[in-house]
Amino acid sequence: MLFFMRSSLWGVLTYGEYFQEYTNFVPFRTVEEFIGYLRTNDDIYGAISAENVFGNFLAFLPTGLFFPSIWKKQRHFVSFLLTASAVIIGVEIMQFITMCGACDIDDYLLNISGSVTGFVFTKINMIKRLTFFDVSLTKGE
């Protein structure tokens, strides 16, 4: 999510330096760090931490609603999960390639959690009636 708010470090750091500073492959390391900032009421990093955690969760929640609404194959959980994962991993790879933002497993976990939450919402009858409709035309129309 911070991808859109940061300027690129292209030309400032080498990929090696960027990899050391801005990648995280340890699950929940960043989330634990952010929770620590929130617990200590850190004035500077507390708000940023909450924004990052909730923003990453909420950023991909719409994919859980829209993918199954648009494509029937996405109404099957495994197919949806693979597609959402591919999109999120694509975003993380783009962040790494462009050196813009952080390539973080916690971002993936929060994004996929938001996507799955949106997908679960589509199983609620009221939401299902609002989002799933057949747009195919019958013969003669």
The first five atom37 places (N, CA, C, CB, O) and aatype in JSON, in Angstrom:
{
  "aatype": [12, 10, 13, 13, 12, 1, 15, 15, 10, 17, 7, 19, 10, 16, 18, 7, 6, 18, 13, 5, 6, 18, 16, 2, 13, 19, 14, 13, 1, 16, 19, 6, 6, 13, 9, 7, 18, 10, 1, 16, 2, 3, 3, 9, 18, 7, 0, 9, 15, 0, 6, 2, 19, 13, 7, 2, 13, 10, 0, 13, 10, 14, 16, 7, 10, 13, 13, 14, 15, 9, 17, 11, 11, 5, 1, 8, 13, 19, 15, 13, 10, 10, 16, 0, 15, 0, 19, 9, 9, 7, 19, 6, 9, 12, 5, 13, 9, 16, 12, 4, 7, 0, 4, 3, 9, 3, 3, 18, 10, 10, 2, 9, 15, 7, 15, 19, 16, 7, 13, 19, 13, 16, 11, 9, 2, 12, 9, 11, 1, 10, 16, 13, 13, 3, 19, 15, 10, 16, 11, 7, 6],
  "atom_mask": [
    [1, 1, 1, 1, 1],
    [1, 1, 1, 1, 1],
    [1, 1, 1, 1, 1],
    [1, 1, 1, 1, 1],
    [1, 1, 1, 1, 1],
    [1, 1, 1, 1, 1],
    [1, 1, 1, 1, 1],
    [1, 1, 1, 1, 1],
    [1, 1, 1, 1, 1],
    [1, 1, 1, 1, 1],
    [1, 1, 1, 0, 1],
    [1, 1, 1, 1, 1],
    [1, 1, 1, 1, 1],
    [1, 1, 1, 1, 1],
    [1, 1, 1, 1, 1],
    [1, 1, 1, 0, 1],
    [1, 1, 1, 1, 1],
    [1, 1, 1, 1, 1],
    [1, 1, 1, 1, 1],
    [1, 1, 1, 1, 1],
    [1, 1, 1, 1, 1],
    [1, 1, 1, 1, 1],
    [1, 1, 1, 1, 1],
    [1, 1, 1, 1, 1],
    [1, 1, 1, 1, 1],
    [1, 1, 1, 1, 1],
    [1, 1, 1, 1, 1],
    [1, 1, 1, 1, 1],
    [1, 1, 1, 1, 1],
    [1, 1, 1, 1, 1],
    [1, 1, 1, 1, 1],
    [1, 1, 1, 1, 1],
    [1, 1, 1, 1, 1],
    [1, 1, 1, 1, 1],
    [1, 1, 1, 1, 1],
    [1, 1, 1, 0, 1],
    [1, 1, 1, 1, 1],
    [1, 1, 1, 1, 1],
    [1, 1, 1, 1, 1],
    [1, 1, 1, 1, 1],
    [1, 1, 1, 1, 1],
    [1, 1, 1, 1, 1],
    [1, 1, 1, 1, 1],
    [1, 1, 1, 1, 1],
    [1, 1, 1, 1, 1],
    [1, 1, 1, 0, 1],
    [1, 1, 1, 1, 1],
    [1, 1, 1, 1, 1],
    [1, 1, 1, 1, 1],
    [1, 1, 1, 1, 1],
    [1, 1, 1, 1, 1],
    [1, 1, 1, 1, 1],
    [1, 1, 1, 1, 1],
    [1, 1, 1, 1, 1],
    [1, 1, 1, 0, 1],
    [1, 1, 1, 1, 1],
    [1, 1, 1, 1, 1],
    [1, 1, 1, 1, 1],
    [1, 1, 1, 1, 1],
    [1, 1, 1, 1, 1],
    [1, 1, 1, 1, 1],
    [1, 1, 1, 1, 1],
    [1, 1, 1, 1, 1],
    [1, 1, 1, 0, 1],
    [1, 1, 1, 1, 1],
    [1, 1, 1, 1, 1],
    [1, 1, 1, 1, 1],
    [1, 1, 1, 1, 1],
    [1, 1, 1, 1, 1],
    [1, 1, 1, 1, 1],
    [1, 1, 1, 1, 1],
    [1, 1, 1, 1, 1],
    [1, 1, 1, 1, 1],
    [1, 1, 1, 1, 1],
    [1, 1, 1, 1, 1],
    [1, 1, 1, 1, 1],
    [1, 1, 1, 1, 1],
    [1, 1, 1, 1, 1],
    [1, 1, 1, 1, 1],
    [1, 1, 1, 1, 1],
    [1, 1, 1, 1, 1],
    [1, 1, 1, 1, 1],
    [1, 1, 1, 1, 1],
    [1, 1, 1, 1, 1],
    [1, 1, 1, 1, 1],
    [1, 1, 1, 1, 1],
    [1, 1, 1, 1, 1],
    [1, 1, 1, 1, 1],
    [1, 1, 1, 1, 1],
    [1, 1, 1, 0, 1],
    [1, 1, 1, 1, 1],
    [1, 1, 1, 1, 1],
    [1, 1, 1, 1, 1],
    [1, 1, 1, 1, 1],
    [1, 1, 1, 1, 1],
    [1, 1, 1, 1, 1],
    [1, 1, 1, 1, 1],
    [1, 1, 1, 1, 1],
    [1, 1, 1, 1, 1],
    [1, 1, 1, 1, 1],
    [1, 1, 1, 0, 1],
    [1, 1, 1, 1, 1],
    [1, 1, 1, 1, 1],
    [1, 1, 1, 1, 1],
    [1, 1, 1, 1, 1],
    [1, 1, 1, 1, 1],
    [1, 1, 1, 1, 1],
    [1, 1, 1, 1, 1],
    [1, 1, 1, 1, 1],
    [1, 1, 1, 1, 1],
    [1, 1, 1, 1, 1],
    [1, 1, 1, 1, 1],
    [1, 1, 1, 1, 1],
    [1, 1, 1, 0, 1],
    [1, 1, 1, 1, 1],
    [1, 1, 1, 1, 1],
    [1, 1, 1, 1, 1],
    [1, 1, 1, 0, 1],
    [1, 1, 1, 1, 1],
    [1, 1, 1, 1, 1],
    [1, 1, 1, 1, 1],
    [1, 1, 1, 1, 1],
    [1, 1, 1, 1, 1],
    [1, 1, 1, 1, 1],
    [1, 1, 1, 1, 1],
    [1, 1, 1, 1, 1],
    [1, 1, 1, 1, 1],
    [1, 1, 1, 1, 1],
    [1, 1, 1, 1, 1],
    [1, 1, 1, 1, 1],
    [1, 1, 1, 1, 1],
    [1, 1, 1, 1, 1],
    [1, 1, 1, 1, 1],
    [1, 1, 1, 1, 1],
    [1, 1, 1, 1, 1],
    [1, 1, 1, 1, 1],
    [1, 1, 1, 1, 1],
    [1, 1, 1, 1, 1],
    [1, 1, 1, 1, 1],
    [1, 1, 1, 0, 1],
    [1, 1, 1, 1, 1]
  ],
  "atom_positions": [
    [[0.82, -1.19, 0.0], [0.0, 0.0, 0.0], [0.86, 1.26, 0.0], [-0.93, 0.0, 1.2], [0.53, 2.25, -0.65]],
    [[1.95, 1.2, 0.72], [2.82, 2.37, 0.75], [3.53, 2.58, -0.57], [3.84, 2.23, 1.86], [4.21, 3.59, -0.76]],
    [[3.39, 1.63, -1.49], [3.99, 1.72, -2.82], [3.64, 3.05, -3.47], [3.52, 0.56, -3.7], [4.49, 3.68, -4.1]],
    [[2.39, 3.48, -3.33], [1.93, 4.68, -4.0], [2.3, 5.95, -3.27], [0.44, 4.63, -4.17], [2.16, 7.04, -3.83]],
    [[2.79, 5.84, -2.04], [3.1, 7.02, -1.25], [4.59, 7.31, -1.19], [2.56, 6.85, 0.13], [4.99, 8.37, -0.69]],
    [[5.42, 6.4, -1.67], [6.85, 6.56, -1.57], [7.48, 6.87, -2.92], [7.47, 5.32, -0.98], [6.98, 6.48, -3.97]],
    [[8.58, 7.58, -2.84], [9.35, 7.76, -4.07], [10.33, 6.6, -4.18], [10.1, 9.15, -4.08], [10.67, 5.96, -3.18]],
    [[10.78, 6.35, -5.38], [11.67, 5.23, -5.63], [13.06, 5.49, -5.08], [11.74, 4.95, -7.13], [13.53, 6.62, -5.05]],
    [[13.71, 4.42, -4.64], [15.08, 4.51, -4.18], [16.05, 4.14, -5.3], [15.3, 3.61, -2.97], [17.24, 3.91, -5.06]],
    [[15.52, 4.08, -6.52], [16.32, 3.76, -7.7], [17.45, 4.77, -7.82], [15.44, 3.75, -8.99], [17.2, 5.98, -7.81]],
    [[18.66, 4.3, -7.93], [19.8, 5.19, -8.05], [20.37, 5.64, -6.72], [0.0, 0.0, 0.0], [21.5, 6.12, -6.67]],
    [[19.61, 5.48, -5.64], [20.09, 5.85, -4.3], [20.75, 4.64, -3.65], [18.91, 6.38, -3.42], [21.8, 4.76, -3.02]],
    [[20.12, 3.47, -3.8], [20.64, 2.23, -3.23], [20.89, 1.21, -4.32], [19.66, 1.67, -2.19], [20.27, 1.26, -5.39]],
    [[21.79, 0.28, -4.07], [21.93, -0.87, -4.96], [20.84, -1.86, -4.58], [23.38, -1.51, -4.86], [20.24, -1.76, -3.51]],
    [[20.59, -2.83, -5.46], [19.59, -3.85, -5.12], [19.98, -4.62, -3.86], [19.41, -4.81, -6.29], [19.11, -5.01, -3.08]],
    [[21.25, -4.84, -3.66], [21.71, -5.53, -2.46], [21.37, -4.76, -1.2], [0.0, 0.0, 0.0], [20.88, -5.32, -0.22]],
    [[21.65, -3.46, -1.23], [21.33, -2.6, -0.08], [19.82, -2.53, 0.14], [21.91, -1.18, -0.28], [19.34, -2.61, 1.27]],
    [[19.09, -2.38, -0.97], [17.63, -2.32, -0.88], [17.09, -3.62, -0.29], [17.01, -2.05, -2.27], [16.22, -3.6, 0.58]],
    [[17.62, -4.75, -0.77], [17.17, -6.06, -0.3], [17.38, -6.19, 1.2], [17.93, -7.19, -1.04], [16.5, -6.68, 1.91]],
    [[18.53, -5.75, 1.71], [18.82, -5.84, 3.14], [17.9, -4.95, 3.97], [20.27, -5.47, 3.4], [17.48, -5.33, 5.06]],
    [[17.61, -3.77, 3.46], [16.85, -2.79, 4.25], [15.34, -2.89, 4.1], [17.28, -1.43, 3.87], [14.61, -2.62, 5.06]],
    [[14.86, -3.26, 2.92], [13.43, -3.12, 2.63], [12.71, -4.42, 2.27], [13.26, -2.16, 1.53], [11.64, -4.38, 1.66]],
    [[13.28, -5.55, 2.62], [12.58, -6.81, 2.41], [12.45, -7.53, 3.74], [13.31, -7.71, 1.37], [13.32, -7.41, 4.61]],
    [[11.38, -8.28, 3.88], [11.15, -9.07, 5.09], [10.47, -10.36, 4.68], [10.28, -8.28, 6.14], [9.38, -10.34, 4.09]],
    [[11.11, -11.47, 4.98], [10.53, -12.77, 4.68], [10.2, -13.55, 5.94], [11.49, -13.57, 3.82], [9.91, -14.75, 5.87]],
    [[10.22, -12.89, 7.09], [9.87, -13.52, 8.36], [8.43, -13.13, 8.69], [10.86, -13.08, 9.52], [8.15, -11.96, 8.95]],
    [[7.51, -14.11, 8.67], [6.1, -13.78, 8.92], [5.89, -13.1, 10.27], [5.25, -15.05, 8.85], [6.44, -13.51, 11.29]],
    [[5.08, -12.07, 10.25], [4.62, -11.3, 11.41], [5.69, -10.44, 12.08], [4.06, -12.24, 12.42], [5.42, -9.85, 13.13]],
    [[6.89, -10.35, 11.52], [7.93, -9.49, 12.11], [7.49, -8.04, 12.09], [9.26, -9.66, 11.36], [7.55, -7.35, 13.11]],
    [[7.05, -7.56, 10.95], [6.63, -6.17, 10.83], [5.37, -5.9, 11.64], [6.39, -5.81, 9.36], [5.26, -4.85, 12.28]],
    [[4.43, -6.83, 11.63], [3.19, -6.65, 12.39], [3.51, -6.55, 13.88], [2.21, -7.81, 12.13], [2.95, -5.7, 14.57]],
    [[4.4, -7.42, 14.38], [4.79, -7.35, 15.8], [5.45, -6.01, 16.12], [5.75, -8.5, 16.15], [5.2, -5.42, 17.17]],
    [[6.3, -5.54, 15.21], [6.94, -4.24, 15.4], [5.91, -3.13, 15.47], [7.95, -3.97, 14.28], [5.99, -2.25, 16.32]],
    [[4.94, -3.16, 14.56], [3.9, -2.14, 14.54], [3.02, -2.21, 15.79], [3.04, -2.29, 13.3], [2.64, -1.17, 16.33]],
    [[2.7, -3.41, 16.25], [1.91, -3.55, 17.48], [2.68, -2.97, 18.67], [1.56, -5.04, 17.74], [2.09, -2.36, 19.56]],
    [[3.99, -3.17, 18.67], [4.83, -2.58, 19.72], [4.73, -1.05, 19.73], [0.0, 0.0, 0.0], [4.64, -0.44, 20.8]],
    [[4.74, -0.45, 18.56], [4.59, 1.01, 18.48], [3.22, 1.44, 19.0], [4.78, 1.49, 17.03], [3.11, 2.46, 19.69]],
    [[2.19, 0.67, 18.68], [0.85, 1.03, 19.13], [0.71, 0.87, 20.64], [-0.2, 0.17, 18.43], [0.07, 1.69, 21.29]],
    [[1.31, -0.18, 21.2], [1.23, -0.41, 22.65], [1.93, 0.67, 23.46], [1.83, -1.76, 23.0], [1.48, 1.04, 24.54]],
    [[3.03, 1.17, 22.92], [3.78, 2.2, 23.65], [3.27, 3.61, 23.35], [5.26, 2.12, 23.31], [3.85, 4.59, 23.79]],
    [[2.18, 3.69, 22.6], [1.61, 4.99, 22.22], [2.65, 5.9, 21.56], [1.01, 5.69, 23.44], [2.7, 7.1, 21.84]],
    [[3.45, 5.32, 20.71], [4.48, 6.08, 19.98], [3.79, 7.12, 19.1], [5.38, 5.14, 19.13], [3.0, 6.78, 18.22]],
    [[4.11, 8.39, 19.34], [3.46, 9.48, 18.62], [3.78, 9.47, 17.13], [3.86, 10.81, 19.22], [2.94, 9.81, 16.3]],
    [[5.0, 9.09, 16.8], [5.42, 9.16, 15.4], [5.0, 7.91, 14.63], [6.93, 9.34, 15.32], [4.34, 8.02, 13.6]],
    [[5.37, 6.74, 15.13], [5.13, 5.51, 14.38], [3.79, 4.84, 14.68], [6.24, 4.55, 14.65], [3.38, 3.95, 13.94]],
    [[3.12, 5.24, 15.74], [1.85, 4.62, 16.1], [0.78, 4.76, 15.04], [0.0, 0.0, 0.0], [0.17, 3.77, 14.64]],
    [[0.56, 5.98, 14.57], [-0.46, 6.23, 13.54], [-0.07, 5.57, 12.22], [-0.66, 7.73, 13.34], [-0.91, 5.01, 11.53]],
    [[1.21, 5.65, 11.87], [1.68, 5.03, 10.63], [1.5, 3.52, 10.7], [3.16, 5.39, 10.37], [1.13, 2.88, 9.72]],
    [[1.76, 2.95, 11.87], [1.63, 1.51, 12.05], [0.19, 1.06, 11.88], [2.14, 1.09, 13.43], [-0.08, 0.09, 11.17]],
    [[-0.74, 1.76, 12.51], [-2.15, 1.41, 12.38], [-2.6, 1.56, 10.93], [-3.02, 2.29, 13.31], [-3.33, 0.71, 10.41]],
    [[-2.18, 2.64, 10.3], [-2.54, 2.88, 8.9], [-2.0, 1.78, 8.0], [-2.0, 4.25, 8.45], [-2.68, 1.34, 7.07]],
    [[-0.78, 1.33, 8.26], [-0.17, 0.29, 7.45], [-0.91, -1.04, 7.61], [1.3, 0.13, 7.81], [-1.26, -1.69, 6.63]],
    [[-1.15, -1.45, 8.85], [-1.8, -2.74, 9.1], [-3.22, -2.74, 8.54], [-1.83, -3.06, 10.61], [-3.58, -3.63, 7.78]],
    [[-4.02, -1.76, 8.91], [-5.41, -1.73, 8.44], [-5.49, -1.42, 6.95], [-6.21, -0.7, 9.24], [-6.36, -1.94, 6.26]],
    [[-4.6, -0.58, 6.48], [-4.59, -0.25, 5.05], [-4.27, -1.46, 4.19], [0.0, 0.0, 0.0], [-4.92, -1.68, 3.16]],
    [[-3.29, -2.25, 4.59], [-2.95, -3.46, 3.83], [-4.09, -4.47, 3.87], [-1.67, -4.09, 4.37], [-4.33, -5.17, 2.89]],
    [[-4.78, -4.57, 4.99], [-5.92, -5.47, 5.09], [-7.06, -5.0, 4.19], [-6.39, -5.58, 6.55], [-7.64, -5.79, 3.44]],
    [[-7.38, -3.72, 4.27], [-8.51, -3.17, 3.53], [-8.25, -2.99, 2.03], [-8.91, -1.85, 4.12], [-9.19, -2.99, 1.24]],
    [[-6.98, -2.84, 1.65], [-6.65, -2.56, 0.25], [-7.13, -3.65, -0.7], [-5.17, -2.39, 0.11], [-7.55, -3.35, -1.81]],
    [[-7.06, -4.9, -0.27], [-7.44, -5.99, -1.16], [-8.79, -6.62, -0.8], [-6.37, -7.06, -1.15], [-9.19, -7.61, -1.42]],
    [[-9.48, -6.09, 0.19], [-10.81, -6.59, 0.53], [-11.75, -6.52, -0.68], [-11.4, -5.79, 1.7], [-12.53, -7.45, -0.88]],
    [[-11.72, -5.46, -1.49], [-12.6, -5.41, -2.66], [-12.36, -6.53, -3.67], [-12.43, -4.09, -3.35], [-13.29, -6.92, -4.39]],
    [[-11.13, -7.05, -3.75], [-10.9, -8.15, -4.69], [-11.74, -9.36, -4.31], [-9.41, -8.53, -4.73], [-12.19, -10.09, -5.18]],
    [[-11.93, -9.56, -3.03], [-12.77, -10.67, -2.57], [-14.22, -10.5, -2.94], [0.0, 0.0, 0.0], [-14.96, -11.48, -3.08]],
    [[-14.64, -9.27, -3.11], [-16.02, -9.0, -3.52], [-16.17, -8.99, -5.04], [-16.49, -7.67, -2.95], [-17.12, -9.55, -5.58]],
    [[-15.22, -8.34, -5.71], [-15.37, -8.13, -7.15], [-14.93, -9.3, -8.02], [-14.6, -6.93, -7.54], [-15.59, -9.59, -9.02]],
    [[-13.84, -9.97, -7.68], [-13.4, -11.09, -8.52], [-14.5, -12.13, -8.68], [-12.15, -11.74, -7.93], [-14.78, -12.53, -9.81]],
    [[-15.14, -12.6, -7.6], [-16.22, -13.57, -7.77], [-17.44, -13.0, -8.49], [-16.63, -14.12, -6.43], [-18.19, -13.73, -9.13]],
    [[-17.65, -11.7, -8.37], [-18.79, -11.07, -9.04], [-18.58, -10.98, -10.54], [-19.03, -9.67, -8.47], [-19.53, -11.11, -11.31]],
    [[-17.35, -10.77, -10.94], [-17.03, -10.55, -12.34], [-16.79, -11.86, -13.08], [-15.82, -9.65, -12.47], [-17.25, -12.04, -14.21]],
    [[-16.05, -12.77, -12.45], [-15.69, -14.03, -13.1], [-16.24, -15.21, -12.31], [-14.16, -14.16, -13.24], [-15.93, -15.37, -11.13]],
    [[-17.06, -16.02, -12.95], [-17.68, -17.17, -12.28], [-16.65, -18.14, -11.72], [-18.61, -17.9, -13.24], [-16.86, -18.71, -10.65]],
    [[-15.55, -18.33, -12.42], [-14.52, -19.26, -11.93], [-13.94, -18.81, -10.6], [-13.39, -19.4, -12.96], [-13.44, -19.63, -9.83]],
    [[-14.01, -17.52, -10.32], [-13.48, -16.99, -9.07], [-14.4, -17.24, -7.88], [-13.23, -15.51, -9.2], [-14.08, -16.87, -6.75]],
    [[-15.54, -17.87, -8.12], [-16.46, -18.19, -7.03], [-16.04, -19.46, -6.29], [-17.89, -18.36, -7.57], [-16.61, -19.8, -5.25]],
    [[-15.05, -20.14, -6.82], [-14.47, -21.31, -6.16], [-13.26, -20.83, -5.38], [-14.09, -22.45, -7.2], [-12.38, -20.15, -5.91]],
    [[-13.21, -21.2, -4.1], [-12.22, -20.63, -3.2], [-10.79, -20.83, -3.68], [-12.38, -21.23, -1.84], [-10.0, -19.88, -3.66]],
    [[-10.44, -22.03, -4.09], [-9.05, -22.3, -4.49], [-8.66, -21.45, -5.7], [-8.87, -23.8, -4.81], [-7.57, -20.88, -5.73]],
    [[-9.53, -21.36, -6.68], [-9.27, -20.54, -7.86], [-9.11, -19.08, -7.46], [-10.4, -20.7, -8.9], [-8.21, -18.39, -7.93]],
    [[-9.99, -18.61, -6.6], [-9.9, -17.23, -6.12], [-8.6, -17.0, -5.36], [-11.11, -16.91, -5.21], [-7.92, -15.99, -5.58]],
    [[-8.25, -17.91, -4.47], [-7.05, -17.76, -3.65], [-5.8, -17.7, -4.52], [-6.94, -18.91, -2.65], [-4.89, -16.91, -4.26]],
    [[-5.73, -18.54, -5.54], [-4.58, -18.52, -6.45], [-4.5, -17.2, -7.22], [-4.66, -19.7, -7.43], [-3.42, -16.63, -7.36]],
    [[-5.64, -16.72, -7.7], [-5.66, -15.46, -8.46], [-5.28, -14.28, -7.56], [-7.04, -15.23, -9.08], [-4.45, -13.45, -7.94]],
    [[-5.89, -14.2, -6.39], [-5.58, -13.1, -5.46], [-4.11, -13.15, -5.05], [-6.5, -13.17, -4.21], [-3.46, -12.11, -4.98]],
    [[-3.6, -14.34, -4.79], [-2.18, -14.47, -4.42], [-1.28, -13.99, -5.55], [-1.86, -15.93, -4.07], [-0.3, -13.29, -5.3]],
    [[-1.61, -14.37, -6.77], [-0.8, -13.95, -7.92], [-0.79, -12.43, -8.06], [-1.33, -14.6, -9.21], [0.26, -11.84, -8.33]],
    [[-1.93, -11.8, -7.88], [-2.01, -10.34, -7.98], [-1.18, -9.67, -6.89], [-3.48, -9.87, -7.9], [-0.43, -8.74, -7.15]],
    [[-1.32, -10.16, -5.67], [-0.61, -9.56, -4.53], [0.9, -9.77, -4.67], [-1.11, -10.16, -3.2], [1.68, -8.85, -4.44]],
    [[1.3, -10.97, -5.05], [2.72, -11.24, -5.24], [3.26, -10.38, -6.38], [2.97, -12.74, -5.54], [4.4, -9.91, -6.32]],
    [[2.45, -10.17, -7.41], [2.85, -9.27, -8.5], [3.12, -7.86, -8.0], [0.0, 0.0, 0.0], [4.09, -7.23, -8.41]],
    [[2.27, -7.37, -7.12], [2.47, -6.04, -6.54], [3.76, -6.0, -5.73], [1.26, -5.64, -5.64], [4.53, -5.05, -5.83]],
    [[3.99, -7.03, -4.92], [5.2, -7.08, -4.1], [6.45, -7.14, -4.98], [5.17, -8.3, -3.17], [7.46, -6.49, -4.67]],
    [[6.41, -7.9, -6.06], [7.54, -7.97, -6.99], [7.78, -6.62, -7.65], [7.3, -9.06, -8.06], [8.93, -6.2, -7.81]],
    [[6.7, -5.94, -8.04], [6.85, -4.61, -8.63], [7.48, -3.63, -7.64], [5.49, -4.08, -9.11], [8.28, -2.78, -8.03]],
    [[7.12, -3.74, -6.37], [7.73, -2.88, -5.37], [9.23, -3.14, -5.29], [7.08, -3.1, -3.99], [10.02, -2.21, -5.17]],
    [[9.61, -4.41, -5.38], [11.03, -4.73, -5.32], [11.75, -4.24, -6.57], [11.22, -6.24, -5.16], [12.82, -3.62, -6.46]],
    [[11.2, -4.5, -7.73], [11.86, -4.11, -8.99], [12.03, -2.59, -9.08], [11.04, -4.62, -10.2], [13.09, -2.11, -9.49]],
    [[11.0, -1.86, -8.69], [11.05, -0.4, -8.78], [11.68, 0.26, -7.55], [9.66, 0.14, -8.99], [11.86, 1.47, -7.51]],
    [[12.02, -0.56, -6.55], [12.58, -0.06, -5.28], [11.67, 1.01, -4.68], [14.0, 0.5, -5.49], [12.15, 2.03, -4.19]],
    [[10.4, 0.76, -4.72], [9.42, 1.7, -4.22], [8.56, 0.95, -3.2], [8.55, 2.3, -5.38], [7.78, 0.08, -3.57]],
    [[8.69, 1.29, -1.93], [7.97, 0.55, -0.91], [8.82, -0.6, -0.41], [0.0, 0.0, 0.0], [10.0, -0.7, -0.73]],
    [[8.2, -1.45, 0.37], [8.91, -2.59, 0.95], [8.3, -3.88, 0.42], [8.85, -2.55, 2.49], [7.09, -3.99, 0.23]],
    [[9.16, -4.84, 0.18], [8.72, -6.17, -0.23], [8.65, -7.0, 1.05], [9.71, -6.83, -1.31], [9.68, -7.44, 1.57]],
    [[7.44, -7.22, 1.57], [7.26, -7.74, 2.92], [6.23, -8.86, 2.93], [6.84, -6.61, 3.87], [5.14, -8.7, 2.39]],
    [[6.57, -9.97, 3.55], [5.64, -11.1, 3.66], [4.41, -10.7, 4.48], [6.34, -12.32, 4.3], [3.32, -11.22, 4.25]],
    [[4.58, -9.79, 5.42], [3.44, -9.34, 6.22], [2.44, -8.58, 5.37], [3.92, -8.47, 7.39], [1.23, -8.66, 5.61]],
    [[2.93, -7.83, 4.39], [2.01, -7.16, 3.46], [1.18, -8.21, 2.72], [2.79, -6.27, 2.46], [-0.03, -8.06, 2.58]],
    [[1.86, -9.26, 2.25], [1.14, -10.33, 1.56], [0.09, -10.95, 2.48], [2.12, -11.42, 1.06], [-1.06, -11.13, 2.08]],
    [[0.47, -11.27, 3.71], [-0.47, -11.92, 4.64], [-1.66, -11.02, 4.95], [0.25, -12.29, 5.94], [-2.79, -11.5, 5.01]],
    [[-1.42, -9.73, 5.14], [-2.53, -8.81, 5.41], [-3.4, -8.62, 4.17], [-1.99, -7.45, 5.88], [-4.63, -8.58, 4.28]],
    [[-2.78, -8.5, 2.99], [-3.53, -8.37, 1.75], [-4.4, -9.59, 1.49], [-2.59, -8.14, 0.57], [-5.57, -9.46, 1.15]],
    [[-3.84, -10.79, 1.64], [-4.59, -12.01, 1.36], [-5.69, -12.2, 2.4], [-3.66, -13.24, 1.33], [-6.75, -12.74, 2.09]],
    [[-5.43, -11.78, 3.64], [-6.49, -11.84, 4.67], [-7.66, -10.95, 4.3], [-5.93, -11.42, 6.04], [-8.82, -11.34, 4.47]],
    [[-7.37, -9.76, 3.8], [-8.43, -8.87, 3.34], [-9.19, -9.46, 2.17], [0.0, 0.0, 0.0], [-10.42, -9.38, 2.13]],
    [[-8.47, -10.05, 1.22], [-9.12, -10.67, 0.06], [-10.04, -11.81, 0.49], [-8.07, -11.19, -0.94], [-11.17, -11.9, 0.03]],
    [[-9.54, -12.65, 1.36], [-10.34, -13.8, 1.83], [-11.55, -13.32, 2.61], [-9.49, -14.74, 2.69], [-12.63, -13.91, 2.5]],
    [[-11.39, -12.27, 3.4], [-12.53, -11.7, 4.13], [-13.6, -11.22, 3.15], [-12.08, -10.54, 5.05], [-14.79, -11.46, 3.34]],
    [[-13.17, -10.53, 2.1], [-14.12, -10.09, 1.07], [-14.8, -11.28, 0.41], [0.0, 0.0, 0.0], [-16.0, -11.24, 0.14]],
    [[-14.04, -12.33, 0.14], [-14.6, -13.54, -0.47], [-15.65, -14.16, 0.45], [-13.49, -14.55, -0.77], [-16.71, -14.58, -0.01]],
    [[-15.36, -14.22, 1.74], [-16.32, -14.77, 2.71], [-17.6, -13.94, 2.73], [-15.69, -14.83, 4.13], [-18.69, -14.49, 2.86]],
    [[-17.46, -12.63, 2.6], [-18.66, -11.78, 2.54], [-19.57, -12.16, 1.39], [-18.25, -10.31, 2.42], [-20.79, -12.06, 1.5]],
    [[-18.97, -12.61, 0.26], [-19.8, -12.96, -0.89], [-20.64, -14.2, -0.63], [-18.93, -13.18, -2.11], [-21.55, -14.5, -1.4]],
    [[-20.35, -14.92, 0.43], [-21.13, -16.11, 0.77], [-22.36, -15.76, 1.61], [-20.25, -17.12, 1.53], [-23.21, -16.62, 1.84]],
    [[-22.46, -14.53, 2.07], [-23.63, -14.07, 2.82], [-24.73, -13.79, 1.8], [-23.3, -12.78, 3.68], [-24.51, -13.07, 0.83]],
    [[-25.9, -14.36, 2.02], [-26.98, -14.29, 1.03], [-27.31, -12.88, 0.58], [-28.22, -14.92, 1.6], [-27.5, -12.64, -0.62]],
    [[-27.4, -11.93, 1.5], [-27.76, -10.57, 1.13], [-26.71, -9.97, 0.18], [-27.9, -9.68, 2.39], [-27.06, -9.34, -0.82]],
    [[-25.45, -10.18, 0.48], [-24.39, -9.65, -0.38], [-24.35, -10.42, -1.69], [-23.01, -9.73, 0.34], [-24.09, -9.84, -2.74]],
    [[-24.6, -11.72, -1.63], [-24.61, -12.53, -2.85], [-25.66, -12.02, -3.82], [-24.87, -14.02, -2.51], [-25.41, -11.95, -5.02]],
    [[-26.82, -11.67, -3.32], [-27.88, -11.14, -4.19], [-27.5, -9.81, -4.81], [-29.17, -10.99, -3.41], [-27.9, -9.5, -5.93]],
    [[-26.72, -9.01, -4.09], [-26.3, -7.71, -4.62], [-25.16, -7.81, -5.63], [-25.88, -6.81, -3.48], [-25.07, -7.0, -6.55]],
    [[-24.29, -8.8, -5.46], [-23.09, -8.85, -6.29], [-23.15, -9.84, -7.44], [-21.93, -9.17, -5.45], [-22.52, -9.61, -8.47]],
    [[-23.88, -10.94, -7.3], [-23.89, -11.95, -8.36], [-25.14, -11.82, -9.19], [-23.79, -13.35, -7.76], [-26.26, -11.98, -8.69]],
    [[-24.96, -11.53, -10.43], [-26.1, -11.48, -11.35], [-25.61, -11.99, -12.69], [-26.69, -10.04, -11.47], [-24.43, -11.87, -13.03]],
    [[-26.52, -12.56, -13.43], [-26.17, -13.13, -14.72], [-26.33, -12.07, -15.79], [-27.04, -14.38, -15.04], [-27.44, -11.59, -16.02]],
    [[-25.25, -11.69, -16.43], [-25.29, -10.66, -17.44], [-25.35, -11.25, -18.86], [-24.09, -9.75, -17.31], [-25.38, -10.52, -19.85]],
    [[-25.38, -12.57, -18.93], [-25.41, -13.19, -20.26], [-26.8, -12.99, -20.88], [-25.05, -14.71, -20.17], [-27.82, -13.06, -20.2]],
    [[-26.79, -12.73, -22.16], [-28.04, -12.52, -22.88], [-28.6, -13.86, -23.37], [-27.82, -11.55, -24.08], [-27.85, -14.73, -23.82]],
    [[-29.89, -14.0, -23.26], [-30.51, -15.21, -23.79], [-30.72, -15.02, -25.28], [-31.85, -15.53, -23.07], [-30.7, -13.9, -25.78]],
    [[-30.91, -16.12, -25.97], [-31.07, -16.08, -27.42], [-32.28, -15.21, -27.8], [-31.22, -17.5, -28.0], [-33.37, -15.38, -27.27]],
    [[-32.04, -14.3, -28.71], [-33.12, -13.45, -29.2], [-33.17, -12.08, -28.56], [0.0, 0.0, 0.0], [-33.95, -11.23, -28.98]],
    [[-32.35, -11.84, -27.56], [-32.38, -10.51, -26.91], [-31.33, -9.61, -27.47], [-32.2, -10.64, -25.41], [-31.21, -8.46, -27.04]]
  ]
}
